[in-house]
Amino acid sequence: MSPEKTEFDSNYESHRLRMLAVQFPEMVRADGEVRFTALEDEDGISGASWSMADGLFAVASETGFKLLLMELLDAFIRYRAQCHQGPRKMGVVRLGGGCISIEWLLSEEGSSE
């Protein structure tokens, strides 16, 4: 018996990110981005690079925003794997103007995973 494919909810990620923005409005007011990757042979976050206004990275760490965002990104990667939804190995989270968004990128090899 093969594992059942979970139907992908295209609103799941944006809904969860909006919830995070409501919890941390000060973090989404300033411009910044978080580039992240997942291991090629495993569905989970492997690294992230933060680019934010002066002092905001420290605030992200102190308030728990950084930890919660990283946990969300890991959950998104696993959810996409469970639903067989690509891409799921690279992306960018953008902050600014009171909004937070995610853009999934194709891997360097050009695959959709």
MIDREN-49254 format. One record per residue: residue in three letters; y, x, z of N, C-alpha, C, O in turn. Coordinates in pm, whole numbers, padded with zeros to 5 digits, always signed. Each point is the difference from the previous one (the first is absolute). Layout:
ALAYXZYXZYXZYXZ/...
//
This chain:
MET-00118+00084+00000+00118-00084+00000+00125+00089+00000+00013+00088+00084/SER+00077-00111-00177+00120+00083-00010+00109-00052+00094+00007-00120+00027/PRO+00080+00213+00021+00108-00044+00089+00096-00091-00075+00031+00022-00117/GLU+00016-00124+00187+00092-00094-00061+00138+00062-00017+00048+00073+00086/LYS+00013-00104-00198+00135+00048-00026+00099-00096+00066-00008-00121-00019/THR+00100+00176+00097+00104-00079+00063+00110-00024-00100+00041+00092-00071/GLU+00009-00215+00064+00109-00031-00092+00129+00062+00050+00036-00015+00116/PHE+00032+00085-00204+00122+00071+00035+00117-00096+00012+00025-00080-00090/ASP+00047+00088+00201+00121-00080+00023+00120+00087-00034+00031+00094+00073/SER+00035-00124-00183+00110+00084-00047+00123-00007+00091+00091+00083-00014/ASN-00086-00177+00105+00113-00012+00093-00024+00069+00134+00092+00013+00081/TYR-00214+00031-00056-00037+00057+00130+00089+00119+00038+00055+00003+00110/GLU-00042+00093-00199+00075+00121+00032+00148-00029+00023+00058+00047+00098/SER+00004-00123-00187+00143-00029+00015+00026-00083+00126+00101+00019+00066/HIS-00191-00110-00033+00016-00079+00121-00006+00088+00125+00084-00013+00089/ARG-00180+00101-00084-00014+00090+00116+00119+00095+00010+00047+00029+00111/LEU+00003+00020-00223+00117+00088+00002+00125-00076+00048+00081+00055+00074/ARG-00066-00181-00117+00113-00080+00049-00009-00020+00151+00102+00004+00068/MET-00221-00025-00017-00018-00014+00145+00044+00127+00072+00064-00006+00105/LEU-00099+00121-00161+00041+00128+00058+00152+00015-00004+00059+00051+00095/ALA+00004-00094-00204+00145+00008-00013+00070-00086+00105+00105+00037+00051/VAL-00164-00151-00018+00057-00087+00104-00010+00068+00136+00092-00012+00082/GLN-00200+00082-00058-00019+00071+00128+00093+00120+00013+00043+00033+00110/PHE-00011+00033-00222+00078+00124+00001+00116-00008-00100+00003+00076-00097/PRO+00092-00166+00119+00109-00016-00097+00083+00126-00020+00051+00024-00110/GLU-00036+00057+00214+00079+00123-00013-00065+00100-00095+00070+00082-00061/MET-00201-00087+00047-00071+00093-00087+00016-00035-00148-00004+00089-00085/VAL+00022-00217+00054+00008-00039-00140+00144-00013-00050+00023-00030-00117/ARG+00072+00053+00205+00142-00001-00042+00037+00127-00074+00075-00003-00097/ALA-00128+00115+00143+00032+00130-00060-00096+00029-00116-00113-00049-00002/ASP+00160+00129-00093-00083+00038-00114-00102+00105+00040+00029+00091+00076/GLY-00149-00107-00130-00105+00098+00022-00123-00037-00079-00009-00109-00057/GLU-00086+00200+00054-00127-00029-00065-00112+00079+00065+00021+00106+00059/VAL-00141-00161-00073-00120+00063+00051-00099+00005-00115-00045-00104-00049/ARG+00011+00226+00006-00103+00018-00104-00131+00027+00071-00006+00082+00091/PHE-00100-00151-00134-00128+00013+00069-00115+00015-00100+00011-00040-00116/THR-00119+00098+00165-00120+00020-00081-00123-00033+00083+00003-00002+00123/ALA-00111-00023-00195-00130-00022+00063-00098+00101-00057+00017+00047-00113/LEU-00117-00014+00190-00104+00091-00048-00070-00061-00120-00023-00121-00004/GLU-00012+00203-00092-00064-00050-00122-00136-00062+00028-00037-00099-00064/ASP-00038+00154+00159-00135-00048+00026-00010-00092+00122-00110-00032+00045/GLU+00225-00009+00010-00002-00085+00118+00120-00095-00007+00108+00038-00047/ASP-00127-00159+00095+00108-00098-00004+00071-00005+00135-00033-00081+00086/GLY+00129+00168-00071+00082+00008+00121+00113+00098-00026-00013+00090-00084/ILE+00122-00106+00154+00116+00087-00022-00032+00144+00040-00064+00024+00103/SER+00110+00070-00184-00026+00141+00032+00129+00078+00025-00004+00107+00062/GLY+00117-00158-00109+00123+00072+00023+00121-00081-00043-00011-00094-00078/ALA+00126+00135+00131+00125-00068-00034+00115+00098+00011-00002+00092+00082/SER+00100-00113-00166+00121+00080+00001+00119-00093+00017+00020-00091-00080/TRP+00059+00114+00185+00112-00087+00034+00130+00062-00047+00024+00119+00020/SER+00060-00199-00082+00133+00042-00042+00098-00106+00049+00005-00111-00053/MET+00073+00147+00158+00088-00097+00063+00133+00064+00039+00013+00123+00003/ALA+00084-00207+00027+00131+00047+00044-00015+00082+00128-00097-00015+00075/ASP+00194+00102-00051-00002+00086+00119-00026-00080+00126+00063-00103+00025/GLY-00156+00151+00055-00029-00061+00128-00088-00123-00005-00055-00041+00103/LEU+00039-00019-00220-00077-00123-00009-00150+00024+00016-00072-00086+00050/PHE+00024+00204-00094-00142+00029+00017-00035+00006+00148-00106-00048+00041/ALA+00194+00108+00040-00024+00005+00145-00004-00140+00059-00083-00031+00085/VAL+00174-00055-00131+00003-00139+00047-00130-00071-00040-00056-00077+00078/ALA+00009+00102-00201-00125-00061-00047-00116+00038+00090-00086-00082+00030/SER+00083+00206+00012-00107+00047+00089+00015-00058+00140-00098-00048+00058/GLU+00219+00052-00004+00024-00045+00137-00022-00149+00020-00048-00043+00105/THR+00081-00037-00205-00010-00145+00014-00139-00054-00030-00029-00116+00030/GLY-00057+00197-00089-00133-00047-00038-00008-00048-00144-00108-00035-00047/PHE+00222+00033-00024+00002-00044-00139-00092+00086-00086-00076-00051-00082/LYS+00083+00181+00101-00081+00093-00081-00149-00030+00018-00073-00011-00098/LEU+00030-00002+00220-00142-00027+00028-00043-00133-00063-00105-00007-00063/LEU+00186-00097+00080-00036-00131-00054-00002+00000-00152-00088-00060-00061/LEU+00184+00128-00002+00000+00007-00146-00123+00075-00050-00064-00043-00096/MET+00030+00154+00160-00117+00076-00043-00128-00083+00016-00089+00005-00085/GLU+00079-00081+00194-00116-00086+00020-00005-00110-00107-00108-00033-00050/LEU+00223-00021+00015+00005-00102-00106-00043+00059-00134-00077-00063-00072/LEU+00126+00181+00039-00037+00062-00127-00150+00025-00006-00063-00020-00104/ASP+00006+00065+00214-00144+00020+00006-00073-00133-00021-00099-00005-00074/ALA+00147-00101+00137-00061-00132-00017+00014-00049-00144-00093-00061-00053/PHE+00208+00086-00010+00019-00041-00140-00100+00070-00091-00058-00062-00088/ILE+00039+00191+00109-00094+00078-00082-00141-00055+00016-00072-00019-00098/ARG+00032-00006+00221-00134-00054+00027-00016-00141-00058-00105-00034-00055/TYR+00208-00047+00067-00003-00136-00054-00015+00003-00152-00081-00074-00055/ARG+00158+00160-00012-00011+00012-00145-00139+00048-00041-00054-00045-00101/ALA-00005+00135+00179-00136+00047-00030-00100-00115+00017-00088-00019-00085/GLN+00102-00056+00191-00090-00113+00027+00007-00103-00113-00101-00062-00035/CYS+00220+00044-00023+00021-00097-00108-00019+00062-00138+00018-00068-00101/HIS-00053+00196+00096-00014+00072-00127+00129-00008-00081-00002-00021-00121/GLN+00113+00038+00190+00133-00010-00060+00063+00138-00012+00008+00073+00099/GLY+00034-00038-00216+00068+00127-00019+00143-00026-00042+00034-00113-00034/PRO+00049+00213+00035-00022+00132+00059+00003-00007+00152+00053-00094+00059/ARG-00112+00196+00004-00004+00002+00147+00000+00141+00061-00019+00015+00120/LYS+00041+00086-00201-00007+00138+00051+00136+00065+00022+00009+00101+00069/MET+00099-00158-00128+00133+00059+00012+00103-00111-00004-00017-00102-00067/GLY+00127+00125+00141+00107-00099-00006+00126+00048+00069+00006+00109+00058/VAL+00097-00195-00067+00129+00027+00061+00047-00126+00070+00000-00109-00057/VAL+00040+00125+00183+00066-00108+00074+00148+00033-00001+00040+00110+00036/ARG+00041-00207-00078+00145+00020-00005+00068-00087+00105-00033-00117+00018/LEU+00130+00178+00050+00078-00067+00103+00146+00001-00042+00047+00095-00063/GLY+00025-00201+00098+00144+00000-00026+00055-00140-00021-00069-00089-00049/GLY+00194+00071+00087+00066-00127-00021-00064-00116+00074+00015-00115-00039/GLY-00086+00146+00146-00068-00105+00077-00136-00038-00054-00062-00095+00049/CYS+00014+00166-00151-00127-00033-00065-00099+00117+00011+00037+00115+00021/ILE-00162-00150-00036-00107+00099-00008-00096-00046-00109-00036-00117-00007/SER-00004+00210-00079-00089-00035-00111-00101+00111-00023+00019+00113+00046/ILE-00124-00146-00117-00103+00098-00032-00024+00001-00150-00002-00105-00065/GLU-00014+00223+00011-00036+00017-00140-00126+00087-00005-00001+00111+00052/TRP-00103-00163-00114-00124+00076-00015+00008+00080-00129+00043-00051-00103/LEU-00086+00176+00111+00006+00091-00115-00140+00034-00048-00095+00001+00078/LEU+00084+00025-00206-00128+00044-00054-00026+00142+00045+00094+00078+00017/SER-00219-00043+00002-00034+00137+00040+00033+00096-00112+00020-00041-00115/GLU-00015+00168+00147+00035+00103-00097-00096+00002-00119+00038+00037-00111/GLU-00163-00077+00136-00098-00001-00108+00020-00120-00093-00063-00008-00105/GLY+00153-00086+00145+00025-00114-00086-00092-00117+00027+00008-00102-00068/SER-00096+00113+00166-00086-00113+00031+00078-00103+00079+00107+00031+00052/SER-00156-00151-00044+00071-00106+00071-00044-00009+00145+00031-00099+00066/GLU-00099+00196-00016-00044-00005+00138+00079+00094+00080-00021+00011+00121/
//
